Amino acid sequence: MTSLGLDAASNWQALLAGRSGIGPIRGFDASGLPVRIGGELRGFDARGHVEKRARKELNKMARTLQLAVACTQSALDHGQVDRERLDPTRFGVGYGSGLISLDLADLTDAAVAGTRPDLPGEVDLEAWGAKSVELVPPMFLLKYLPNFLACHVSMLFNAQGPNNTVTEADAAGLLALGEAYRILQRDGADFFLVGGAEGKLANALGLVRQSLYEQLAMRNDEPEKAHRPFDRERTGQVLGEGAAVLVFETLDHAKARGATIYAEVAGFGAAFDQRRDGRGLARAVRTAMLEAGVGPDDIDHVNAHGAATTAGDVMEAAALREVFGDGMPPVVAYKGSVGQLGVACGLAELAFSVLALRDGVLPGTLNHDTPDPACPVPVHTGAPRPVEKPFVLKTGYTAVGQCAAVVVRRYEG
C-alpha cells in the first residue's frame, strides 16, 4: 500500500507506466510549512480492507497500526492463504516499526487544560495533574506502542509462533525479513508474515518535527520531481506513507499448500556503518552475496535505498562501488515514485523487484536526470528494461548506520 495504490497490482502498473504518487499534501493544512509535498495514501479506509470481525478493533489503533493490519489482510488474500490449515504455533510474525504518529485529537483537550491562561504555551503542572490526566483517553498509550503492529496482527490472525518487532528506522523491514529468514532456516517456524508500516504524513506536527531533523526536499512547485536519487541536483527526500507485508515461508510449506511462489530469499547480511562511509553497507552486501553463492555478474539489478540526501547517496554509491567495481549491474531506486516510507520502504521496494522477477521487466527510476560524479552508479531510468538474470540485490540503511542487504532469486520451480 503506497501513494501509487492500495494493492500490489495497482502499484505495479503505476510503476511500469512511470507514474509518481508524490503530490501536494491534502490530508492537513501544510500551507505555512516549508515542506508541502509528500506521497500520501489517499482514499484509505481500513474498514474496507479487513474482515468484518476485525473492524471493531480498528478504534484501538492509530493510523499506522491500521495500515499494518489492512496490508496484512491484503497479503494473506493475495497469497491465497487458508489460515485454518496453518499450524498457529508455527505461524510467525516479524514487523518493522518506528515512531507512530500521534492523533492530535487524543491529547488536544488535555494539553489545553494543562496550560496557564495568563501565559499561553506555559505548562501548569498542577492543572495537568488535576484536570489534564482525566482527559487523556484510557487507551491512549496502546494506540502508539511500536510493538503493537506485530501484536495486533498476531491476535487478529491467530499467529502463535515467533513474534518480533524491529525498530531500526528505514532498515527495520529488511532486518525483520532477515530475522524471519534465520528462524525459518533453523526450523523455528513454517510460515511468516513479514511487514512494516509507517504514516509519516499523519499531521502537521509530525511534518514540522521531520522538517527540523531530516533533509527534506522543498521542491513544492514540482512535487513529482522532488525526490532525485543519486542525481546531482538532489536536495533531500520526500516523505511518504504506506505499508508492505510479505508472505514468507519454507519451500516445503509453500509447496504443500499449493502456493504461487514468486521468489526465494537466497542470502541476507546486516552490519553497522559506524563512519557512514559505505564500508559497513558493503560488508552487509558481501555477506548476503556470499550466502547466496553469487558474484557481481549474477545480479540482474540492485534495488537501492536511494534516499536522495546529500550524504546518504554518496555513502550508498561508495558501498556499491566497493563491492561491484566497474562491473556494477543497473541500479534502481523507487522512492522517487512513492516517497520515503520509513520502516515500510525496504519491503515495499523489495516487492517491486520480486514483481520484476515474476514478469521479466524492470521499471525505471524517476528523476535521475543529471548523474552526480560523487555517486558513480549506473541508474536505470526511462522505459522498463528486460530482467535478464535470476538474482536481485536489495539494500537498506538508516541515517545513523544500521545496514541490511538481501539477495532474492527468481523461483524456477
C-alpha positions in Angstrom: 0.0 0.0 0.0 1.6 3.2 -1.2 0.7 6.5 -2.8 0.5 4.7 -6.1 -2.2 2.3 -5.0 -3.7 0.2 -2.2 -2.7 -3.2 -3.6 0.2 -4.9 -5.4 -1.4 -4.8 -8.8 -2.1 -1.1 -8.9 1.4 -0.2 -7.5 3.0 -2.4 -10.2 1.0 -1.0 -13.1 1.8 2.6 -11.9 5.5 1.8 -11.7 5.5 0.3 -15.2 3.7 3.4 -16.5 6.3 5.7 -14.9 3.8 7.5 -12.7 4.6 9.2 -9.4 2.4 9.1 -6.3 4.0 12.3 -4.9 2.0 15.5 -4.8 0.7 18.4 -2.7 -0.3 17.4 0.9 -4.0 17.3 1.2 -4.6 15.5 4.5 -4.0 18.6 6.6 -3.2 22.3 6.0 0.5 22.4 5.2 0.4 25.9 3.6 2.5 27.5 6.3 5.3 24.9 6.3 8.5 24.8 4.3 7.6 21.3 3.0 4.2 20.9 1.5 4.5 17.7 -0.6 4.5 14.0 0.1 3.5 10.6 -1.0 0.1 10.4 0.7 -2.0 7.3 0.9 -5.3 8.7 -0.4 -8.6 7.0 -0.2 -7.6 4.6 2.5 -10.2 3.4 4.9 -9.1 0.4 6.9 -12.7 -0.9 7.3 -12.7 -1.7 3.6 -9.6 -3.9 3.9 -10.2 -6.1 6.9 -12.7 -8.8 7.7 -15.9 -7.8 9.4 -15.0 -9.4 12.7 -11.8 -7.2 12.9 -13.5 -3.8 12.3 -14.4 -3.2 15.9 -10.7 -3.4 16.8 -9.7 -0.6 14.5 -10.8 2.1 17.0 -8.0 0.9 19.3 -5.4 1.5 16.6 -3.5 4.6 15.3 -3.5 5.0 11.5 -0.1 3.3 11.3 -1.5 0.2 13.1 -4.5 0.2 10.8 -2.2 0.3 7.8 -0.3 -2.7 9.1 -3.5 -4.8 9.7 -5.1 -3.8 6.4 -2.0 -4.6 4.4 -1.6 -7.9 6.2 -5.1 -8.9 5.2 -4.3 -8.0 1.6 -1.1 -10.1 1.7 -3.0 -13.1 3.0 -5.7 -12.7 0.4 -3.1 -12.2 -2.4 -1.2 -15.3 -1.2 -4.4 -17.3 -1.0 -3.6 -18.4 2.5 -6.1 -20.7 4.2 -5.5 -19.8 7.8 -7.5 -22.8 9.0 -4.8 -25.0 7.6 -1.9 -23.3 9.2 -0.4 -24.6 12.5 -0.8 -21.5 14.6 2.2 -22.5 16.8 4.4 -22.5 13.6 3.0 -19.2 12.3 5.4 -16.3 13.0 5.2 -12.5 12.7 8.0 -10.1 12.2 7.3 -6.4 11.7 9.4 -3.3 11.4 8.0 -0.4 13.4 9.0 3.2 14.1 7.7 6.3 15.8 4.0 6.1 15.4 2.4 9.5 14.6 0.1 10.8 17.2 -3.6 11.6 16.6 -3.6 15.1 17.9 -7.2 14.9 18.9 -6.2 12.4 21.6 -4.3 15.0 23.6 -5.7 18.4 22.5 -8.1 18.8 25.3 -5.6 17.6 27.9 -3.0 19.9 26.6 -5.3 23.0 26.7 -6.4 22.1 30.2 -2.8 21.9 31.4 -1.6 25.3 30.3 -1.6 28.6 32.1 -4.3 31.0 30.9 -2.1 34.0 31.8 0.9 32.6 30.0 -0.1 30.9 26.8 2.1 27.9 25.9 3.4 27.5 29.5 2.5 24.2 31.2 0.8 24.4 34.6 1.8 21.2 36.3 -0.9 21.5 39.0 -3.6 21.9 36.4 -2.1 19.0 34.4 -2.4 16.7 37.4 -5.8 17.9 38.5 -7.5 18.3 35.1 -5.5 17.0 32.1 -4.8 13.5 33.2 -8.5 12.7 33.3 -8.9 14.0 29.7 -6.3 11.6 28.3 -8.1 8.6 26.7 -7.7 5.4 28.7 -6.4 3.5 25.7 -4.1 6.3 24.6 -0.8 4.5 25.1 -1.9 1.3 23.5 -2.5 3.1 20.2 1.1 4.1 19.8 3.3 1.3 21.1 5.7 0.2 18.3 5.3 -3.5 19.1 1.6 -3.3 18.6 1.8 -3.7 14.8 3.0 -7.3 15.4 0.7 -7.7 18.4 -2.5 -6.8 16.6 -1.6 -8.9 13.6 -0.8 -11.9 15.8 -4.1 -11.6 17.7 -6.3 -11.0 14.7 -4.8 -13.8 12.6 -4.0 -16.3 15.4 -0.3 -16.4 14.9 1.2 -18.1 18.0 4.7 -18.6 16.7 7.8 -16.3 17.0 6.7 -12.7 17.3 9.3 -10.0 16.8 9.4 -6.2 16.4 12.4 -4.4 14.8 12.7 -0.7 15.3 15.8 0.3 13.3 14.0 3.0 11.3 14.4 2.7 7.5 16.2 -0.6 7.7 13.6 -2.2 10.0 11.6 -4.0 7.4 14.6 -5.7 5.8 16.1 -6.6 9.2 12.7 -8.1 10.2 12.9 -10.2 7.0 16.4 -11.3 7.9 15.3 -12.3 11.4 12.4 -14.4 9.9 14.8 -15.9 7.4 17.1 -17.2 10.2 14.1 -18.6 12.2 12.8 -20.4 9.1 16.3 -21.8 8.4 16.6 -23.3 11.9 13.1 -24.8 11.8 11.6 -22.4 14.3 8.5 -21.8 12.1 7.0 -22.9 8.8 5.2 -19.7 7.9 5.8 -16.0 8.5 4.2 -12.6 7.8 7.0 -10.0 7.5 6.0 -6.4 7.2 6.2 -2.8 8.2 4.0 0.3 8.1 4.5 4.0 8.8 2.5 7.1 8.4 5.0 9.9 8.1 2.3 12.3 6.9 -0.3 11.9 9.7 -0.4 15.6 10.8 1.3 18.9 10.7 3.2 18.4 14.0 5.0 15.3 12.7 5.9 17.1 9.5 7.3 20.1 11.4 9.5 17.7 13.5 10.8 15.9 10.5 11.5 19.2 8.7 13.7 20.2 11.6 15.7 17.0 11.9 15.8 15.4 8.4 17.0 16.6 5.0 13.7 17.0 3.1 13.3 18.2 -0.5 11.4 21.5 -0.7 10.6 21.4 -4.4 6.9 22.3 -3.6 6.1 23.5 -7.1 7.2 20.3 -8.8 6.4 17.5 -6.2 6.7 14.7 -8.7 10.3 15.7 -9.5 11.4 16.4 -5.9 12.9 13.1 -4.8 16.0 12.7 -7.0 18.1 9.6 -6.2 21.8 9.8 -7.0 21.1 12.9 -9.0 23.5 15.9 -8.9 20.5 18.2 -8.2 19.1 16.2 -5.3 18.1 18.3 -2.2 16.7 15.6 0.1 14.0 13.0 0.5 10.2 13.3 0.1 8.2 11.7 2.9 5.5 9.1 2.2 3.3 6.8 4.0 2.3 3.2 3.4 2.7 -0.4 4.4 4.2 -3.6 2.9 3.7 -7.2 4.0 5.2 -10.3 2.5 4.1 -13.9 2.9 7.4 -15.7 3.7 7.5 -19.5 4.3 9.7 -22.6 3.9 9.7 -24.1 0.4 8.2 -27.3 1.6 5.3 -25.5 3.3 4.6 -23.3 0.3 4.5 -26.4 -2.0 2.3 -28.3 0.4 -0.3 -25.6 0.4 -0.1 -25.1 -3.4 1.2 -21.5 -3.1 2.2 -19.4 -6.1 5.9 -18.8 -5.4 7.4 -15.6 -6.9 11.0 -15.7 -5.4 13.3 -17.2 -2.9 15.5 -15.5 -0.3 19.0 -16.7 -1.1 21.1 -14.6 1.2 21.0 -11.9 3.9 23.5 -9.6 5.6 23.5 -6.9 8.2 26.1 -4.6 9.5 26.7 -1.2 11.2 28.3 1.5 9.1 30.0 3.4 12.0 31.6 6.1 9.9 28.8 6.3 7.3 31.4 5.9 4.6 29.8 2.8 2.9 32.1 0.2 4.3 29.5 -1.2 6.7 26.9 -1.4 3.9 29.5 -3.1 1.7 30.0 -5.7 4.4 26.3 -6.4 4.6 26.1 -6.8 0.8 29.1 -9.1 0.7 27.6 -11.3 3.4 24.3 -11.6 1.6 26.0 -12.4 -1.7 28.4 -14.9 -0.1 25.5 -16.8 1.5 23.6 -16.7 -1.8 26.7 -18.1 -3.6 26.6 -15.3 -6.2 29.1 -12.9 -7.7 28.7 -9.5 -9.3 28.0 -11.0 -12.7 25.0 -12.9 -11.4 23.0 -9.9 -10.2 20.4 -8.5 -12.6 20.0 -5.2 -10.7 20.5 -3.5 -7.4 17.4 -2.1 -5.8 19.0 0.7 -3.8 17.8 2.6 -0.8 18.2 5.8 -2.8 17.5 8.3 0.0 18.3 11.3 -2.2 20.1 13.0 0.7 23.4 14.7 0.0 25.5 12.3 2.2 23.3 9.2 2.0 23.5 8.7 -1.7 27.3 9.2 -1.7 27.7 6.6 1.1 25.5 4.1 -0.7 27.2 4.6 -4.0 30.6 4.1 -2.4 29.4 0.8 -0.9 28.1 -0.5 -4.2 31.3 0.7 -5.9 33.4 -1.2 -3.3 31.6 -4.4 -4.0 31.0 -4.3 -7.7 33.7 -2.0 -9.1 33.3 -1.3 -12.8 31.1 -4.3 -13.2 28.1 -2.9 -11.4 24.7 -4.0 -12.6 21.9 -1.5 -13.2 20.7 0.3 -10.1 17.0 1.3 -9.5 15.6 3.4 -6.6 11.8 3.8 -6.3 11.4 6.4 -3.5 11.1 8.9 -6.4 7.8 7.1 -7.2 6.3 6.6 -3.7 8.3 8.7 -1.3 10.2 7.7 1.8 8.0 5.1 3.6 10.3 4.7 6.6 10.1 1.2 8.1 8.0 0.0 5.2 10.4 1.2 2.4 12.7 -1.8 2.3 10.0 -4.4 1.9 7.8 -2.3 -0.4 10.8 -1.7 -2.7 11.8 -5.4 -2.5 8.3 -6.4 -3.5 8.8 -4.3 -6.7 11.9 -6.3 -7.6 10.1 -9.5 -6.9 7.3 -8.5 -9.3 10.0 -7.6 -11.8 11.4 -11.1 -11.5 7.9 -12.5 -11.9 7.1 -10.5 -15.1 10.6 -10.2 -16.6 10.5 -6.4 -16.8 12.1 -3.7 -14.5 10.5 -0.2 -14.2 12.9 2.7 -14.5 13.9 5.2 -11.8 12.2 8.6 -11.7 14.1 11.9 -11.5 17.6 10.8 -12.1 18.4 13.3 -14.8 21.9 14.5 -14.1 24.4 11.9 -12.9 26.5 13.0 -9.9 30.2 12.2 -10.2 30.2 11.7 -6.4 27.7 8.8 -7.0 29.1 6.7 -9.7 26.3 4.2 -10.1 24.6 3.2 -13.4 21.0 4.2 -12.6 18.3 2.6 -14.8 15.8 5.3 -16.0 13.2 5.6 -18.6 11.2 2.7 -20.1 11.1 -0.7 -18.4 14.0 -3.0 -19.3 14.1 -6.8 -19.5 15.1 -8.7 -16.5 17.9 -10.9 -17.8 19.4 -12.6 -14.7 17.7 -14.5 -11.8 19.2 -12.7 -8.8 18.4 -9.3 -7.3 20.1 -7.4 -4.5 18.1 -5.1 -2.2 19.9 -2.6 0.1 18.8 -0.5 3.0 20.3 1.6 5.7 19.5 4.2 8.4 20.9 7.7 8.9 22.9 6.5 11.9 24.4 3.5 10.2 22.3 0.3 10.6 22.5 -1.6 7.2 20.8 -4.6 5.6 21.1 -6.4 2.3 19.1 -9.3 0.9 19.6 -11.3 -2.3 16.5 -12.9 -3.8 16.3 -15.4 -6.6 13.6 -15.9 -9.2 11.7 -19.1 -8.4 12.3 -21.6 -11.2 10.0 -24.4 -9.9 
